[in-house]
Amino acid sequence: DDRLKQMQMQMTELLQERTSLNTELEKVKSSFKSLKKKVAEQQATQPAIAPEEFEHLEKALNEAKRTVEDKEAALSALQQEQNKRLSESTQVQQMKQMITKKNEEIKELRARLGKYEKDDTIEEEDD
């Protein structure tokens, strides 16, 4: 019971962290888009950008790209970890065992029922 509570708390923490990472990722994406838009606007209005400003914008753009990639990788890792923890939990394992057992019972009952239904159809043909 304590383990279940601990796992629920961990899942809650992971979900909160995932939400914050998603929010941060959206901010970075927005920043990236605005930088990209700013570069495009400057290129359209100015035939040539000063080399220093161009380098600064290029560095900012590359940094934003790296940040987006890092956040996406972290989010993916968290999702995989969350799915792994859930699938490895004792509750899920027990549920899988129960389902397997019930499926076997259903197969047995169908076989038994099938045996009796065949007998009924033979008797009806004799009448």
C-alpha positions in Angstrom: 0.0 0.0 0.0 2.9 2.4 0.8 4.6 1.3 -2.4 1.5 2.2 -4.3 1.3 5.6 -2.7 5.0 6.1 -3.4 4.5 5.2 -7.0 1.5 7.4 -7.3 3.5 10.3 -5.9 6.4 9.6 -8.3 3.9 9.5 -11.2 2.4 12.8 -10.1 5.9 14.3 -9.8 6.8 13.0 -13.3 3.6 14.4 -14.7 4.2 17.8 -13.2 7.8 17.8 -14.5 6.5 16.7 -17.9 4.0 19.6 -17.9 6.7 22.1 -16.9 9.0 20.7 -19.6 6.2 21.0 -22.2 5.5 24.6 -21.1 9.2 25.4 -21.3 9.4 23.7 -24.7 6.6 25.7 -26.0 8.3 28.9 -24.8 11.5 27.9 -26.5 9.6 27.1 -29.7 7.9 30.4 -29.5 11.2 32.2 -29.0 12.7 30.2 -31.9 9.8 31.2 -34.2 10.1 34.9 -33.2 13.8 34.9 -33.8 13.3 33.2 -37.1 10.6 35.8 -38.0 12.9 38.6 -36.9 15.7 37.3 -39.1 13.4 36.9 -42.1 12.0 40.5 -41.5 15.5 41.9 -41.3 16.6 40.1 -44.4 13.5 41.5 -46.3 14.0 45.1 -45.1 17.8 45.3 -45.2 19.8 44.0 -48.1 22.8 43.3 -45.9 23.0 42.7 -42.1 26.0 43.8 -40.2 28.3 40.7 -39.7 28.3 41.1 -35.9 24.5 41.3 -35.7 24.1 38.4 -38.1 26.5 36.3 -36.0 24.6 37.2 -32.9 21.3 36.2 -34.4 22.8 33.0 -35.8 24.2 32.1 -32.4 20.8 32.8 -30.7 19.0 30.7 -33.4 21.4 27.8 -32.9 21.1 28.0 -29.2 17.4 28.0 -29.4 17.6 24.9 -31.7 19.8 23.1 -29.2 17.5 24.0 -26.4 14.5 22.7 -28.2 16.3 19.4 -29.1 17.5 19.0 -25.4 14.0 19.6 -24.1 12.4 17.2 -26.6 15.0 14.5 -25.7 14.3 15.1 -22.0 10.6 14.9 -22.5 10.9 11.7 -24.5 13.1 10.2 -21.8 10.6 11.1 -19.1 7.8 9.5 -21.2 9.7 6.3 -21.7 10.6 6.1 -18.0 7.0 6.7 -17.0 5.8 4.0 -19.4 8.5 1.6 -18.1 7.6 2.2 -14.5 3.9 1.7 -15.1 4.4 -1.5 -17.1 6.8 -2.9 -14.4 4.5 -2.1 -11.5 3.3 -5.0 -9.5 -0.3 -4.0 -10.0 0.0 -4.1 -13.8 1.9 -7.5 -13.6 -0.9 -8.9 -11.4 -3.5 -7.6 -13.8 -1.8 -9.3 -16.7 -1.6 -12.5 -14.8 -5.3 -12.3 -13.9 -6.3 -11.6 -17.5 -4.2 -14.5 -18.7 -5.9 -16.8 -16.1 -9.3 -15.6 -17.1 -8.6 -16.1 -20.8 -7.6 -19.7 -20.0 -10.8 -20.2 -18.1 -12.8 -18.8 -20.9 -11.2 -21.2 -23.4 -11.9 -24.1 -21.1 -15.6 -23.1 -20.7 -16.0 -22.6 -24.4 -14.6 -26.0 -25.1 -16.9 -27.6 -22.5 -19.9 -25.6 -23.9 -18.9 -26.6 -27.4 -19.0 -30.3 -26.4 -22.5 -30.0 -25.1 -23.8 -28.0 -28.0 -22.6 -30.6 -30.4 -24.5 -33.3 -28.5 -27.7 -31.1 -28.6 -27.5 -30.8 -32.4 -27.1 -34.6 -32.9 -30.2 -35.3 -30.7 -32.3 -32.7 -32.6 -31.4 -34.4 -35.9 -32.5 -37.8 -34.6 -36.0 -36.5 -33.7 
